[in-house]
Amino acid sequence: MQLNGVELGWVLGMMINMTNIAPMPPEIMSISLTTFIPLVILFVIFIVISMIFLCHACKRRSVVHQVFVLLFSASK
């Protein structure tokens, strides 16, 4: 390949060789399967406990709401 009468073949070859010298990106740290499985189980347990508390709070709120409705409707 020529550009303005200059041979560019050696430049392309040099760039191909230089790409082999480029440092590799650092390896991404990963967690082992023996660590990942307990973390997933713990996460699921937290989600289930959160849902139980949410259901309990919603039921209690509806009961409290019914008591307030009974109290305020009885006073009228």
N, CA, C, O and CB atoms as a CASP TS submission, in Angstrom:
PFRMAT TS
TARGET T0000
AUTHOR 0000-0000-0000
METHOD Language model
MODEL 1
PARENT N/A
ATOM      1  N   MET     1       0.855  -1.161   0.000  1.00  0.00           N
ATOM      2  CA  MET     1       0.000   0.000   0.000  1.00  0.00           C
ATOM      3  C   MET     1       0.905   1.230   0.000  1.00  0.00           C
ATOM      4  O   MET     1       1.867   1.301   0.764  1.00  0.00           O
ATOM      5  CB  MET     1      -0.975  -0.005   1.225  1.00  0.00           C
ATOM      6  N   GLN     2       0.590   2.196  -0.861  1.00  0.00           N
ATOM      7  CA  GLN     2       1.411   3.400  -0.955  1.00  0.00           C
ATOM      8  C   GLN     2       0.575   4.645  -0.729  1.00  0.00           C
ATOM      9  O   GLN     2      -0.594   4.704  -1.110  1.00  0.00           O
ATOM     10  CB  GLN     2       2.101   3.473  -2.313  1.00  0.00           C
ATOM     11  N   LEU     3       1.194   5.645  -0.099  1.00  0.00           N
ATOM     12  CA  LEU     3       0.564   6.938   0.118  1.00  0.00           C
ATOM     13  C   LEU     3       1.604   7.999  -0.194  1.00  0.00           C
ATOM     14  O   LEU     3       2.635   8.079   0.474  1.00  0.00           O
ATOM     15  CB  LEU     3       0.011   7.081   1.583  1.00  0.00           C
ATOM     16  N   ASN     4       1.337   8.817  -1.209  1.00  0.00           N
ATOM     17  CA  ASN     4       2.286   9.835  -1.686  1.00  0.00           C
ATOM     18  C   ASN     4       3.649   9.229  -1.994  1.00  0.00           C
ATOM     19  O   ASN     4       4.682   9.827  -1.691  1.00  0.00           O
ATOM     20  CB  ASN     4       2.440  10.948  -0.646  1.00  0.00           C
ATOM     21  N   GLY     5       3.654   8.050  -2.592  1.00  0.00           N
ATOM     22  CA  GLY     5       4.890   7.404  -3.011  1.00  0.00           C
ATOM     23  C   GLY     5       5.645   6.730  -1.872  1.00  0.00           C
ATOM     24  O   GLY     5       6.772   6.276  -2.076  1.00  0.00           O
ATOM     25  N   VAL     6       5.065   6.651  -0.690  1.00  0.00           N
ATOM     26  CA  VAL     6       5.741   6.017   0.447  1.00  0.00           C
ATOM     27  C   VAL     6       5.032   4.685   0.736  1.00  0.00           C
ATOM     28  O   VAL     6       3.805   4.615   0.805  1.00  0.00           O
ATOM     29  CB  VAL     6       5.733   6.962   1.724  1.00  0.00           C
ATOM     30  N   GLU     7       5.836   3.647   0.901  1.00  0.00           N
ATOM     31  CA  GLU     7       5.294   2.318   1.191  1.00  0.00           C
ATOM     32  C   GLU     7       4.819   2.267   2.648  1.00  0.00           C
ATOM     33  O   GLU     7       5.570   2.607   3.562  1.00  0.00           O
ATOM     34  CB  GLU     7       6.362   1.212   0.920  1.00  0.00           C
ATOM     35  N   LEU     8       3.577   1.844   2.856  1.00  0.00           N
ATOM     36  CA  LEU     8       2.993   1.805   4.192  1.00  0.00           C
ATOM     37  C   LEU     8       2.880   0.392   4.749  1.00  0.00           C
ATOM     38  O   LEU     8       2.360   0.217   5.851  1.00  0.00           O
ATOM     39  CB  LEU     8       1.635   2.446   4.171  1.00  0.00           C
ATOM     40  N   GLY     9       3.332  -0.585   4.052  1.00  0.00           N
ATOM     41  CA  GLY     9       3.193  -1.965   4.499  1.00  0.00           C
ATOM     42  C   GLY     9       3.883  -2.224   5.826  1.00  0.00           C
ATOM     43  O   GLY     9       3.360  -2.951   6.670  1.00  0.00           O
ATOM     44  N   TRP    10       5.079  -1.621   6.018  1.00  0.00           N
ATOM     45  CA  TRP    10       5.805  -1.858   7.276  1.00  0.00           C
ATOM     46  C   TRP    10       5.090  -1.223   8.466  1.00  0.00           C
ATOM     47  O   TRP    10       5.184  -1.725   9.586  1.00  0.00           O
ATOM     48  CB  TRP    10       7.234  -1.310   7.176  1.00  0.00           C
ATOM     49  N   VAL    11       4.359  -0.093   8.223  1.00  0.00           N
ATOM     50  CA  VAL    11       3.636   0.555   9.312  1.00  0.00           C
ATOM     51  C   VAL    11       2.491  -0.343   9.779  1.00  0.00           C
ATOM     52  O   VAL    11       2.261  -0.499  10.979  1.00  0.00           O
ATOM     53  CB  VAL    11       3.099   1.938   8.866  1.00  0.00           C
ATOM     54  N   LEU    12       1.789  -0.922   8.834  1.00  0.00           N
ATOM     55  CA  LEU    12       0.686  -1.808   9.213  1.00  0.00           C
ATOM     56  C   LEU    12       1.207  -3.040   9.942  1.00  0.00           C
ATOM     57  O   LEU    12       0.602  -3.485  10.917  1.00  0.00           O
ATOM     58  CB  LEU    12      -0.118  -2.229   7.974  1.00  0.00           C
ATOM     59  N   GLY    13       2.310  -3.588   9.483  1.00  0.00           N
ATOM     60  CA  GLY    13       2.901  -4.744  10.148  1.00  0.00           C
ATOM     61  C   GLY    13       3.356  -4.397  11.558  1.00  0.00           C
ATOM     62  O   GLY    13       3.178  -5.181  12.490  1.00  0.00           O
ATOM     63  N   MET    14       3.956  -3.191  11.707  1.00  0.00           N
ATOM     64  CA  MET    14       4.411  -2.770  13.018  1.00  0.00           C
ATOM     65  C   MET    14       3.222  -2.620  13.973  1.00  0.00           C
ATOM     66  O   MET    14       3.319  -3.003  15.139  1.00  0.00           O
ATOM     67  CB  MET    14       5.192  -1.450  12.916  1.00  0.00           C
ATOM     68  N   MET    15       2.103  -2.069  13.494  1.00  0.00           N
ATOM     69  CA  MET    15       0.933  -1.892  14.350  1.00  0.00           C
ATOM     70  C   MET    15       0.343  -3.234  14.766  1.00  0.00           C
ATOM     71  O   MET    15      -0.135  -3.389  15.890  1.00  0.00           O
ATOM     72  CB  MET    15      -0.125  -1.054  13.635  1.00  0.00           C
ATOM     73  N   ILE    16       0.381  -4.198  13.858  1.00  0.00           N
ATOM     74  CA  ILE    16      -0.111  -5.531  14.215  1.00  0.00           C
ATOM     75  C   ILE    16       0.776  -6.134  15.290  1.00  0.00           C
ATOM     76  O   ILE    16       0.273  -6.742  16.236  1.00  0.00           O
ATOM     77  CB  ILE    16      -0.159  -6.455  12.974  1.00  0.00           C
ATOM     78  N   ASN    17       2.082  -5.977  15.163  1.00  0.00           N
ATOM     79  CA  ASN    17       2.991  -6.498  16.190  1.00  0.00           C
ATOM     80  C   ASN    17       2.821  -5.750  17.505  1.00  0.00           C
ATOM     81  O   ASN    17       2.930  -6.363  18.567  1.00  0.00           O
ATOM     82  CB  ASN    17       4.445  -6.400  15.718  1.00  0.00           C
ATOM     83  N   MET    18       2.558  -4.449  17.471  1.00  0.00           N
ATOM     84  CA  MET    18       2.414  -3.663  18.691  1.00  0.00           C
ATOM     85  C   MET    18       1.149  -4.046  19.463  1.00  0.00           C
ATOM     86  O   MET    18       1.098  -3.911  20.685  1.00  0.00           O
ATOM     87  CB  MET    18       2.390  -2.174  18.355  1.00  0.00           C
ATOM     88  N   THR    19       0.134  -4.522  18.746  1.00  0.00           N
ATOM     89  CA  THR    19      -1.077  -4.924  19.456  1.00  0.00           C
ATOM     90  C   THR    19      -0.829  -6.152  20.319  1.00  0.00           C
ATOM     91  O   THR    19      -1.529  -6.356  21.311  1.00  0.00           O
ATOM     92  CB  THR    19      -2.205  -5.200  18.468  1.00  0.00           C
ATOM     93  N   ASN    20       0.151  -6.971  19.963  1.00  0.00           N
ATOM     94  CA  ASN    20       0.486  -8.128  20.788  1.00  0.00           C
ATOM     95  C   ASN    20       1.220  -7.706  22.066  1.00  0.00           C
ATOM     96  O   ASN    20       1.228  -8.448  23.048  1.00  0.00           O
ATOM     97  CB  ASN    20       1.345  -9.117  19.988  1.00  0.00           C
ATOM     98  N   ILE    21       1.827  -6.532  22.057  1.00  0.00           N
ATOM     99  CA  ILE    21       2.578  -6.051  23.211  1.00  0.00           C
ATOM    100  C   ILE    21       1.661  -5.327  24.198  1.00  0.00           C
ATOM    101  O   ILE    21       2.024  -5.156  25.361  1.00  0.00           O
ATOM    102  CB  ILE    21       3.710  -5.120  22.760  1.00  0.00           C
ATOM    103  N   ALA    22       0.488  -4.904  23.753  1.00  0.00           N
ATOM    104  CA  ALA    22      -0.428  -4.142  24.612  1.00  0.00           C
ATOM    105  C   ALA    22      -0.780  -4.959  25.848  1.00  0.00           C
ATOM    106  O   ALA    22      -1.018  -6.163  25.753  1.00  0.00           O
ATOM    107  CB  ALA    22      -1.717  -3.751  23.839  1.00  0.00           C
ATOM    108  N   PRO    23      -0.815  -4.302  27.016  1.00  0.00           N
ATOM    109  CA  PRO    23      -1.129  -5.046  28.246  1.00  0.00           C
ATOM    110  C   PRO    23      -2.572  -5.525  28.248  1.00  0.00           C
ATOM    111  O   PRO    23      -3.464  -4.877  27.702  1.00  0.00           O
ATOM    112  CB  PRO    23      -0.870  -4.176  29.482  1.00  0.00           C
ATOM    113  N   MET    24      -2.774  -6.659  28.867  1.00  0.00           N
ATOM    114  CA  MET    24      -4.110  -7.223  28.976  1.00  0.00           C
ATOM    115  C   MET    24      -4.893  -6.444  30.027  1.00  0.00           C
ATOM    116  O   MET    24      -4.313  -5.977  31.007  1.00  0.00           O
ATOM    117  CB  MET    24      -4.051  -8.734  29.333  1.00  0.00           C
ATOM    118  N   PRO    25      -6.196  -6.299  29.836  1.00  0.00           N
ATOM    119  CA  PRO    25      -6.995  -5.630  30.868  1.00  0.00           C
ATOM    120  C   PRO    25      -6.985  -6.463  32.146  1.00  0.00           C
ATOM    121  O   PRO    25      -6.854  -7.686  32.095  1.00  0.00           O
ATOM    122  CB  PRO    25      -8.452  -5.401  30.381  1.00  0.00           C
ATOM    123  N   PRO    26      -7.123  -5.800  33.287  1.00  0.00           N
ATOM    124  CA  PRO    26      -7.093  -6.559  34.540  1.00  0.00           C
ATOM    125  C   PRO    26      -8.255  -7.554  34.613  1.00  0.00           C
ATOM    126  O   PRO    26      -9.344  -7.295  34.102  1.00  0.00           O
ATOM    127  CB  PRO    26      -7.142  -5.603  35.745  1.00  0.00           C
ATOM    128  N   GLU    27      -8.004  -8.673  35.245  1.00  0.00           N
ATOM    129  CA  GLU    27      -9.022  -9.712  35.353  1.00  0.00           C
ATOM    130  C   GLU    27     -10.088  -9.274  36.355  1.00  0.00           C
ATOM    131  O   GLU    27      -9.771  -8.749  37.422  1.00  0.00           O
ATOM    132  CB  GLU    27      -8.391 -11.065  35.778  1.00  0.00           C
ATOM    133  N   ILE    28     -11.332  -9.492  36.009  1.00  0.00           N
ATOM    134  CA  ILE    28     -12.448  -9.111  36.870  1.00  0.00           C
ATOM    135  C   ILE    28     -12.557 -10.128  38.000  1.00  0.00           C
ATOM    136  O   ILE    28     -12.569 -11.338  37.775  1.00  0.00           O
ATOM    137  CB  ILE    28     -13.784  -9.027  36.062  1.00  0.00           C
ATOM    138  N   MET    29     -12.636  -9.605  39.222  1.00  0.00           N
ATOM    139  CA  MET    29     -12.787 -10.514  40.358  1.00  0.00           C
ATOM    140  C   MET    29     -14.207 -11.058  40.381  1.00  0.00           C
ATOM    141  O   MET    29     -15.169 -10.328  40.145  1.00  0.00           O
ATOM    142  CB  MET    29     -12.454  -9.798  41.696  1.00  0.00           C
ATOM    143  N   SER    30     -14.324 -12.324  40.662  1.00  0.00           N
ATOM    144  CA  SER    30     -15.640 -12.937  40.762  1.00  0.00           C
ATOM    145  C   SER    30     -15.710 -13.718  42.071  1.00  0.00           C
ATOM    146  O   SER    30     -14.693 -14.126  42.633  1.00  0.00           O
ATOM    147  CB  SER    30     -15.927 -13.863  39.538  1.00  0.00           C
ATOM    148  N   ILE    31     -16.932 -13.911  42.533  1.00  0.00           N
ATOM    149  CA  ILE    31     -17.095 -14.665  43.763  1.00  0.00           C
ATOM    150  C   ILE    31     -17.315 -16.128  43.412  1.00  0.00           C
ATOM    151  O   ILE    31     -17.817 -16.455  42.337  1.00  0.00           O
ATOM    152  CB  ILE    31     -18.271 -14.112  44.611  1.00  0.00           C
ATOM    153  N   SER    32     -16.939 -16.981  44.315  1.00  0.00           N
ATOM    154  CA  SER    32     -17.072 -18.413  44.066  1.00  0.00           C
ATOM    155  C   SER    32     -18.533 -18.838  44.229  1.00  0.00           C
ATOM    156  O   SER    32     -19.354 -18.122  44.801  1.00  0.00           O
ATOM    157  CB  SER    32     -16.160 -19.222  45.023  1.00  0.00           C
ATOM    158  N   LEU    33     -18.814 -19.996  43.718  1.00  0.00           N
ATOM    159  CA  LEU    33     -20.181 -20.527  43.792  1.00  0.00           C
ATOM    160  C   LEU    33     -20.572 -20.802  45.239  1.00  0.00           C
ATOM    161  O   LEU    33     -21.739 -20.656  45.603  1.00  0.00           O
ATOM    162  CB  LEU    33     -20.309 -21.815  42.954  1.00  0.00           C
ATOM    163  N   THR    34     -19.607 -21.198  46.067  1.00  0.00           N
ATOM    164  CA  THR    34     -19.902 -21.484  47.476  1.00  0.00           C
ATOM    165  C   THR    34     -20.227 -20.208  48.249  1.00  0.00           C
ATOM    166  O   THR    34     -20.830 -20.281  49.319  1.00  0.00           O
ATOM    167  CB  THR    34     -18.719 -22.202  48.132  1.00  0.00           C
ATOM    168  N   THR    35     -19.845 -19.054  47.736  1.00  0.00           N
ATOM    169  CA  THR    35     -20.216 -17.781  48.348  1.00  0.00           C
ATOM    170  C   THR    35     -21.510 -17.253  47.739  1.00  0.00           C
ATOM    171  O   THR    35     -22.336 -16.666  48.439  1.00  0.00           O
ATOM    172  CB  THR    35     -19.087 -16.750  48.179  1.00  0.00           C
ATOM    173  N   PHE    36     -21.684 -17.459  46.451  1.00  0.00           N
ATOM    174  CA  PHE    36     -22.837 -16.921  45.742  1.00  0.00           C
ATOM    175  C   PHE    36     -24.145 -17.562  46.211  1.00  0.00           C
ATOM    176  O   PHE    36     -25.137 -16.862  46.413  1.00  0.00           O
ATOM    177  CB  PHE    36     -22.668 -17.124  44.246  1.00  0.00           C
ATOM    178  N   ILE    37     -24.156 -18.872  46.383  1.00  0.00           N
ATOM    179  CA  ILE    37     -25.397 -19.573  46.751  1.00  0.00           C
ATOM    180  C   ILE    37     -25.916 -19.116  48.121  1.00  0.00           C
ATOM    181  O   ILE    37     -27.105 -18.819  48.229  1.00  0.00           O
ATOM    182  CB  ILE    37     -25.165 -21.097  46.762  1.00  0.00           C
ATOM    183  N   PRO    38     -25.082 -19.043  49.180  1.00  0.00           N
ATOM    184  CA  PRO    38     -25.618 -18.527  50.453  1.00  0.00           C
ATOM    185  C   PRO    38     -26.094 -17.080  50.362  1.00  0.00           C
ATOM    186  O   PRO    38     -27.063 -16.709  51.025  1.00  0.00           O
ATOM    187  CB  PRO    38     -24.564 -18.634  51.534  1.00  0.00           C
ATOM    188  N   LEU    39     -25.434 -16.265  49.559  1.00  0.00           N
ATOM    189  CA  LEU    39     -25.888 -14.880  49.400  1.00  0.00           C
ATOM    190  C   LEU    39     -27.259 -14.818  48.740  1.00  0.00           C
ATOM    191  O   LEU    39     -28.098 -14.011  49.142  1.00  0.00           O
ATOM    192  CB  LEU    39     -24.878 -14.079  48.576  1.00  0.00           C
ATOM    193  N   VAL    40     -27.499 -15.642  47.749  1.00  0.00           N
ATOM    194  CA  VAL    40     -28.810 -15.686  47.088  1.00  0.00           C
ATOM    195  C   VAL    40     -29.869 -16.185  48.067  1.00  0.00           C
ATOM    196  O   VAL    40     -30.972 -15.641  48.122  1.00  0.00           O
ATOM    197  CB  VAL    40     -28.765 -16.596  45.829  1.00  0.00           C
ATOM    198  N   ILE    41     -29.536 -17.216  48.836  1.00  0.00           N
ATOM    199  CA  ILE    41     -30.490 -17.736  49.823  1.00  0.00           C
ATOM    200  C   ILE    41     -30.811 -16.674  50.868  1.00  0.00           C
ATOM    201  O   ILE    41     -31.971 -16.503  51.240  1.00  0.00           O
ATOM    202  CB  ILE    41     -29.931 -19.002  50.507  1.00  0.00           C
ATOM    203  N   LEU    42     -29.793 -15.957  51.344  1.00  0.00           N
ATOM    204  CA  LEU    42     -30.003 -14.885  52.314  1.00  0.00           C
ATOM    205  C   LEU    42     -30.878 -13.774  51.731  1.00  0.00           C
ATOM    206  O   LEU    42     -31.754 -13.249  52.419  1.00  0.00           O
ATOM    207  CB  LEU    42     -28.657 -14.309  52.769  1.00  0.00           C
ATOM    208  N   PHE    43     -30.647 -13.419  50.480  1.00  0.00           N
ATOM    209  CA  PHE    43     -31.455 -12.406  49.814  1.00  0.00           C
ATOM    210  C   PHE    43     -32.918 -12.845  49.724  1.00  0.00           C
ATOM    211  O   PHE    43     -33.824 -12.050  49.975  1.00  0.00           O
ATOM    212  CB  PHE    43     -30.899 -12.118  48.414  1.00  0.00           C
ATOM    213  N   VAL    44     -33.144 -14.098  49.368  1.00  0.00           N
ATOM    214  CA  VAL    44     -34.515 -14.608  49.257  1.00  0.00           C
ATOM    215  C   VAL    44     -35.186 -14.606  50.630  1.00  0.00           C
ATOM    216  O   VAL    44     -36.366 -14.271  50.738  1.00  0.00           O
ATOM    217  CB  VAL    44     -34.523 -16.040  48.653  1.00  0.00           C
ATOM    218  N   ILE    45     -34.452 -14.975  51.673  1.00  0.00           N
ATOM    219  CA  ILE    45     -35.014 -14.959  53.027  1.00  0.00           C
ATOM    220  C   ILE    45     -35.414 -13.535  53.415  1.00  0.00           C
ATOM    221  O   ILE    45     -36.488 -13.328  53.979  1.00  0.00           O
ATOM    222  CB  ILE    45     -33.998 -15.533  54.049  1.00  0.00           C
ATOM    223  N   PHE    46     -34.561 -12.554  53.119  1.00  0.00           N
ATOM    224  CA  PHE    46     -34.896 -11.155  53.421  1.00  0.00           C
ATOM    225  C   PHE    46     -36.132 -10.702  52.654  1.00  0.00           C
ATOM    226  O   PHE    46     -36.973  -9.990  53.203  1.00  0.00           O
ATOM    227  CB  PHE    46     -33.713 -10.237  53.087  1.00  0.00           C
ATOM    228  N   ILE    47     -36.250 -11.099  51.411  1.00  0.00           N
ATOM    229  CA  ILE    47     -37.426 -10.725  50.611  1.00  0.00           C
ATOM    230  C   ILE    47     -38.688 -11.345  51.207  1.00  0.00           C
ATOM    231  O   ILE    47     -39.717 -10.678  51.317  1.00  0.00           O
ATOM    232  CB  ILE    47     -37.252 -11.174  49.134  1.00  0.00           C
ATOM    233  N   VAL    48     -38.610 -12.609  51.589  1.00  0.00           N
ATOM    234  CA  VAL    48     -39.787 -13.286  52.169  1.00  0.00           C
ATOM    235  C   VAL    48     -40.178 -12.624  53.484  1.00  0.00           C
ATOM    236  O   VAL    48     -41.361 -12.379  53.721  1.00  0.00           O
ATOM    237  CB  VAL    48     -39.502 -14.796  52.396  1.00  0.00           C
ATOM    238  N   ILE    49     -39.201 -12.330  54.344  1.00  0.00           N
ATOM    239  CA  ILE    49     -39.496 -11.661  55.614  1.00  0.00           C
ATOM    240  C   ILE    49     -40.103 -10.278  55.361  1.00  0.00           C
ATOM    241  O   ILE    49     -41.033  -9.871  56.057  1.00  0.00           O
ATOM    242  CB  ILE    49     -38.213 -11.536  56.473  1.00  0.00           C
ATOM    243  N   SER    50     -39.588  -9.573  54.386  1.00  0.00           N
ATOM    244  CA  SER    50     -40.144  -8.251  54.050  1.00  0.00           C
ATOM    245  C   SER    50     -41.592  -8.364  53.589  1.00  0.00           C
ATOM    246  O   SER    50     -42.429  -7.543  53.963  1.00  0.00           O
ATOM    247  CB  SER    50     -39.300  -7.572  52.956  1.00  0.00           C
ATOM    248  N   MET    51     -41.889  -9.369  52.788  1.00  0.00           N
ATOM    249  CA  MET    51     -43.261  -9.558  52.325  1.00  0.00           C
ATOM    250  C   MET    51     -44.190  -9.918  53.481  1.00  0.00           C
ATOM    251  O   MET    51     -45.339  -9.477  53.516  1.00  0.00           O
ATOM    252  CB  MET    51     -43.313 -10.646  51.251  1.00  0.00           C
ATOM    253  N   ILE    52     -43.698 -10.715  54.423  1.00  0.00           N
ATOM    254  CA  ILE    52     -44.513 -11.073  55.594  1.00  0.00           C
ATOM    255  C   ILE    52     -44.825  -9.824  56.411  1.00  0.00           C
ATOM    256  O   ILE    52     -45.969  -9.613  56.814  1.00  0.00           O
ATOM    257  CB  ILE    52     -43.785 -12.128  56.476  1.00  0.00           C
ATOM    258  N   PHE    53     -43.805  -8.990  56.658  1.00  0.00           N
ATOM    259  CA  PHE    53     -44.027  -7.752  57.403  1.00  0.00           C
ATOM    260  C   PHE    53     -44.973  -6.812  56.656  1.00  0.00           C
ATOM    261  O   PHE    53     -45.801  -6.142  57.273  1.00  0.00           O
ATOM    262  CB  PHE    53     -42.695  -7.049  57.669  1.00  0.00           C
ATOM    263  N   LEU    54     -44.851  -6.763  55.335  1.00  0.00           N
ATOM    264  CA  LEU    54     -45.725  -5.907  54.539  1.00  0.00           C
ATOM    265  C   LEU    54     -47.178  -6.376  54.638  1.00  0.00           C
ATOM    266  O   LEU    54     -48.089  -5.567  54.813  1.00  0.00           O
ATOM    267  CB  LEU    54     -45.268  -5.892  53.070  1.00  0.00           C
ATOM    268  N   CYS    55     -47.385  -7.685  54.525  1.00  0.00           N
ATOM    269  CA  CYS    55     -48.748  -8.211  54.647  1.00  0.00           C
ATOM    270  C   CYS    55     -49.307  -7.957  56.037  1.00  0.00           C
ATOM    271  O   CYS    55     -50.473  -7.592  56.185  1.00  0.00           O
ATOM    272  CB  CYS    55     -48.777  -9.711  54.337  1.00  0.00           C
ATOM    273  N   HIS    56     -48.488  -8.147  57.042  1.00  0.00           N
ATOM    274  CA  HIS    56     -48.930  -7.910  58.422  1.00  0.00           C
ATOM    275  C   HIS    56     -49.285  -6.437  58.624  1.00  0.00           C
ATOM    276  O   HIS    56     -50.286  -6.121  59.269  1.00  0.00           O
ATOM    277  CB  HIS    56     -47.833  -8.338  59.427  1.00  0.00           C
ATOM    278  N   ALA    57     -48.469  -5.536  58.076  1.00  0.00           N
ATOM    279  CA  ALA    57     -48.740  -4.099  58.219  1.00  0.00           C
ATOM    280  C   ALA    57     -50.012  -3.708  57.485  1.00  0.00           C
ATOM    281  O   ALA    57     -50.780  -2.884  57.981  1.00  0.00           O
ATOM    282  CB  ALA    57     -47.559  -3.272  57.693  1.00  0.00           C
ATOM    283  N   CYS    58     -50.246  -4.281  56.324  1.00  0.00           N
ATOM    284  CA  CYS    58     -51.462  -3.954  55.568  1.00  0.00           C
ATOM    285  C   CYS    58     -52.704  -4.460  56.296  1.00  0.00           C
ATOM    286  O   CYS    58     -53.715  -3.761  56.347  1.00  0.00           O
ATOM    287  CB  CYS    58     -51.398  -4.558  54.151  1.00  0.00           C
ATOM    288  N   LYS    59     -52.640  -5.653  56.853  1.00  0.00           N
ATOM    289  CA  LYS    59     -53.786  -6.186  57.598  1.00  0.00           C
ATOM    290  C   LYS    59     -54.046  -5.353  58.842  1.00  0.00           C
ATOM    291  O   LYS    59     -55.192  -5.041  59.164  1.00  0.00           O
ATOM    292  CB  LYS    59     -53.547  -7.657  57.986  1.00  0.00           C
ATOM    293  N   ARG    60     -52.978  -4.998  59.534  1.00  0.00           N
ATOM    294  CA  ARG    60     -53.145  -4.203  60.753  1.00  0.00           C
ATOM    295  C   ARG    60     -53.686  -2.821  60.417  1.00  0.00           C
ATOM    296  O   ARG    60     -54.525  -2.288  61.143  1.00  0.00           O
ATOM    297  CB  ARG    60     -51.810  -4.082  61.513  1.00  0.00           C
ATOM    298  N   ARG    61     -53.215  -2.241  59.327  1.00  0.00           N
ATOM    299  CA  ARG    61     -53.683  -0.912  58.944  1.00  0.00           C
ATOM    300  C   ARG    61     -55.167  -0.946  58.612  1.00  0.00           C
ATOM    301  O   ARG    61     -55.906  -0.025  58.960  1.00  0.00           O
ATOM    302  CB  ARG    61     -52.882  -0.380  57.748  1.00  0.00           C
ATOM    303  N   SER    62     -55.605  -2.012  57.934  1.00  0.00           N
ATOM    304  CA  SER    62     -57.029  -2.083  57.597  1.00  0.00           C
ATOM    305  C   SER    62     -57.874  -2.268  58.859  1.00  0.00           C
ATOM    306  O   SER    62     -58.986  -1.745  58.936  1.00  0.00           O
ATOM    307  CB  SER    62     -57.292  -3.237  56.605  1.00  0.00           C
ATOM    308  N   VAL    63     -57.362  -3.001  59.845  1.00  0.00           N
ATOM    309  CA  VAL    63     -58.091  -3.173  61.107  1.00  0.00           C
ATOM    310  C   VAL    63     -58.152  -1.840  61.841  1.00  0.00           C
ATOM    311  O   VAL    63     -59.209  -1.459  62.342  1.00  0.00           O
ATOM    312  CB  VAL    63     -57.418  -4.259  61.999  1.00  0.00           C
ATOM    313  N   VAL    64     -57.037  -1.131  61.910  1.00  0.00           N
ATOM    314  CA  VAL    64     -57.008   0.177  62.572  1.00  0.00           C
ATOM    315  C   VAL    64     -57.937   1.141  61.845  1.00  0.00           C
ATOM    316  O   VAL    64     -58.639   1.924  62.485  1.00  0.00           O
ATOM    317  CB  VAL    64     -55.563   0.744  62.615  1.00  0.00           C
ATOM    318  N   HIS    65     -57.948   1.092  60.525  1.00  0.00           N
ATOM    319  CA  HIS    65     -58.831   1.954  59.748  1.00  0.00           C
ATOM    320  C   HIS    65     -60.303   1.640  60.072  1.00  0.00           C
ATOM    321  O   HIS    65     -61.113   2.556  60.211  1.00  0.00           O
ATOM    322  CB  HIS    65     -58.557   1.780  58.230  1.00  0.00           C
ATOM    323  N   GLN    66     -60.643   0.365  60.190  1.00  0.00           N
ATOM    324  CA  GLN    66     -62.016  -0.011  60.521  1.00  0.00           C
ATOM    325  C   GLN    66     -62.405   0.473  61.909  1.00  0.00           C
ATOM    326  O   GLN    66     -63.545   0.888  62.117  1.00  0.00           O
ATOM    327  CB  GLN    66     -62.189  -1.522  60.430  1.00  0.00           C
ATOM    328  N   VAL    67     -61.479   0.428  62.866  1.00  0.00           N
ATOM    329  CA  VAL    67     -61.760   0.914  64.220  1.00  0.00           C
ATOM    330  C   VAL    67     -62.020   2.409  64.183  1.00  0.00           C
ATOM    331  O   VAL    67     -62.962   2.885  64.818  1.00  0.00           O
ATOM    332  CB  VAL    67     -60.588   0.592  65.181  1.00  0.00           C
ATOM    333  N   PHE    68     -61.206   3.160  63.454  1.00  0.00           N
ATOM    334  CA  PHE    68     -61.416   4.604  63.352  1.00  0.00           C
ATOM    335  C   PHE    68     -62.756   4.920  62.693  1.00  0.00           C
ATOM    336  O   PHE    68     -63.461   5.840  63.109  1.00  0.00           O
ATOM    337  CB  PHE    68     -60.275   5.255  62.561  1.00  0.00           C
ATOM    338  N   VAL    69     -63.097   4.159  61.675  1.00  0.00           N
ATOM    339  CA  VAL    69     -64.375   4.386  61.006  1.00  0.00           C
ATOM    340  C   VAL    69     -65.522   4.120  61.977  1.00  0.00           C
ATOM    341  O   VAL    69     -66.478   4.894  62.020  1.00  0.00           O
ATOM    342  CB  VAL    69     -64.506   3.488  59.750  1.00  0.00           C
ATOM    343  N   LEU    70     -65.447   3.045  62.751  1.00  0.00           N
ATOM    344  CA  LEU    70     -66.494   2.732  63.727  1.00  0.00           C
ATOM    345  C   LEU    70     -66.587   3.802  64.822  1.00  0.00           C
ATOM    346  O   LEU    70     -67.685   4.188  65.221  1.00  0.00           O
ATOM    347  CB  LEU    70     -66.230   1.361  64.360  1.00  0.00           C
ATOM    348  N   LEU    71     -65.432   4.280  65.306  1.00  0.00           N
ATOM    349  CA  LEU    71     -65.424   5.284  66.358  1.00  0.00           C
ATOM    350  C   LEU    71     -66.025   6.616  65.871  1.00  0.00           C
ATOM    351  O   LEU    71     -66.837   7.232  66.562  1.00  0.00           O
ATOM    352  CB  LEU    71     -63.993   5.500  66.860  1.00  0.00           C
ATOM    353  N   PHE    72     -65.618   7.038  64.688  1.00  0.00           N
ATOM    354  CA  PHE    72     -66.075   8.343  64.201  1.00  0.00           C
ATOM    355  C   PHE    72     -67.510   8.291  63.667  1.00  0.00           C
ATOM    356  O   PHE    72     -68.227   9.290  63.713  1.00  0.00           O
ATOM    357  CB  PHE    72     -65.139   8.848  63.108  1.00  0.00           C
ATOM    358  N   SER    73     -67.923   7.131  63.164  1.00  0.00           N
ATOM    359  CA  SER    73     -69.306   7.042  62.684  1.00  0.00           C
ATOM    360  C   SER    73     -70.274   6.908  63.869  1.00  0.00           C
ATOM    361  O   SER    73     -71.426   7.331  63.772  1.00  0.00           O
ATOM    362  CB  SER    73     -69.469   5.838  61.712  1.00  0.00           C
ATOM    363  N   ALA    74     -69.820   6.327  64.977  1.00  0.00           N
ATOM    364  CA  ALA    74     -70.669   6.166  66.150  1.00  0.00           C
ATOM    365  C   ALA    74     -70.879   7.499  66.861  1.00  0.00           C
ATOM    366  O   ALA    74     -71.907   7.696  67.508  1.00  0.00           O
ATOM    367  CB  ALA    74     -70.060   5.146  67.110  1.00  0.00           C
ATOM    368  N   SER    75     -69.923   8.411  66.752  1.00  0.00           N
ATOM    369  CA  SER    75     -70.045   9.692  67.459  1.00  0.00           C
ATOM    370  C   SER    75     -70.996  10.642  66.745  1.00  0.00           C
ATOM    371  O   SER    75     -71.410  11.642  67.332  1.00  0.00           O
ATOM    372  CB  SER    75     -68.676  10.348  67.605  1.00  0.00           C
ATOM    373  N   LYS    76     -71.355  10.359  65.495  1.00  0.00           N
ATOM    374  CA  LYS    76     -72.241  11.269  64.750  1.00  0.00           C
ATOM    375  C   LYS    76     -73.673  11.036  65.061  1.00  0.00           C
ATOM    376  O   LYS    76     -74.542  11.718  64.518  1.00  0.00           O
ATOM    377  CB  LYS    76     -72.034  11.130  63.279  1.00  0.00           C
TER
END
